[in-house]
């Protein structure tokens, strides 16, 4: 099996680099300065064992590969807001022996949020979901850092939509390959339940992006409120999610963060998007998912509404990551909650 990593950023670069180290065939898909660096100097993967350079094929799109192979696995690791375009490009790619990638090849959606599986299923016949626990950073072209040890990450895998308890052979083979490459890859019949649990944790991403890493008590308290809003929405919608104790048991002490140079941790995926000045951010599929479900099920979500709006404004206006003081963010959050209460109180009964 050849793994085509569509989006060789933090998650994609870490997965692709680790698979290559384990002897698996890997193609990296990237764009811009990152693609230029990958082609010129290879992928520099930094882990607790030290930096290594992997000189792997790097392409901008499927046309550079010609016909895809019947044993190719497409691993979608772009941000969800870029998923539709990527799925369109790769779904139409021809496969040796006839047919298109969408008809014949598996696509593995390894992204934050819960929407990518639905996007993929509009085109692809064989879709798999992943709940990604993988601390990784991509802020410099050509370089990805993955600080987890002894495992690089835990990747729960499952069919989309959820299938019978017995996984198919393709899913078993993907899981087995990942487990040769410093990952734990449990195959589960209910991957969405793990993805929704991860979604609740990812509601902090916009706080990090706007006001920096959650080191202050005020920031952590705000996240507690934002997460409570999210759990209320999922409960109202009847959506199951893995509990915190179950998640902690699954992780155990399998992934510890080992700083490379003693410097404080940088922000997560949304923070990195702002830091790179991409002009887009994933908030519509994180806080925006909670806002959507809240509107569908009649649950107010003023905090997630605010964070979605602020994160998109920061991305659109290319404001510096973490540049809003957390005290200002908390003030805006309090105002948003008060305004929502006043609005409900003024509605006719």
C-alpha positions, 0 to 999 in steps of 0.5 A: 500500500502506498500512502498519499498524504494530502496535506503534509502539515503538522498531522500529515507530515508527522504521519507521513514521516513516521510511515516512511521511517517504518519502511512504507511508501509515502507521497506528500502533497503540499503547496506553496513554500512548503512544497518548494522546501519539501522538493528541495530539502526533504521533510525535516521531522523533529521528534524526541529522538532528534531531527531526521530528513526524509526525501519523499516524493512531493507533489501539488496534485494528482496530475503529477502522479499520473494514474494512481495505483489500485493499492493507494490509500488517500490520507486527507489531512488538510484543514476541513475548510480545504477538504472540499477542494482536495476531495474534488481534485483527488476524487476525479484522479484516474486509477490504473485499470479503470475508474476514478479514485472516488470509485476505487480507492479508500480515503482516510479523513484524519482531521479535526471536527466531524464534518469531513466524513460527510464531505468525503462520502459525497464523492468517495465510496470507501470512507474511513474516519480518524480521531486524531490525538497527535501533538504536532507543529508546523510553522516553518516550510519543510519542517514538522515537529511531533513532541509525543513520546513514547508514542507519536500519537493515538489514531482511533480508526473506523468506517464512515458511516459506522459499519459492523463490528468487524472491520474490513481488510483495508482498515486492518492493514492501515491500522497495522501499518500505523502501529509499525510507525510509533502510533497506536491505531485502535479500530473501533465500531464507533469512531464518531463517538471519539471524534465528538469527544475530541471536538469538545476539546478542540473548542479551546482552539479558538481561545488559543488562536485569539488569546494564546496558550491556555496557561492562565486561570482565566483562560482555563475557566473560559474553556470550561464554560465553552466546553459546558456549552458544547456538552449541553448541545451534544446532549440535547442532540442525542449525540454520544461522545466518549467521556473524559475518564474513558479518554484518559484511560485510552491515552494513559501515559502513552503520549507525554510531551517532551519539549525539544529545547525547553521553550514553552509549548506553541499553540495548536492547529488553529493558532498555527494557521494564524501564525502562518497567516493562511487567511483561513481557520477551522473554527467553522467546523469546531465552535461552528459545529456547536453553533450549528447543532445549537440552532438545530436543537434550540440550545443557545451557544453565545460563547461558541458563536463569539469564538467562531466569529473572532477566530474568523475575523483574526484569520481574515484580517491576518491578526497576530495569533494570541494578540487579544489579552485573555481579560478582554476575551473574557469580557466579550464572553460575559457580554455575549452571555448577558446579551443572549439572556436578555434576548431570551427574556424579551421574547414573547411567550 
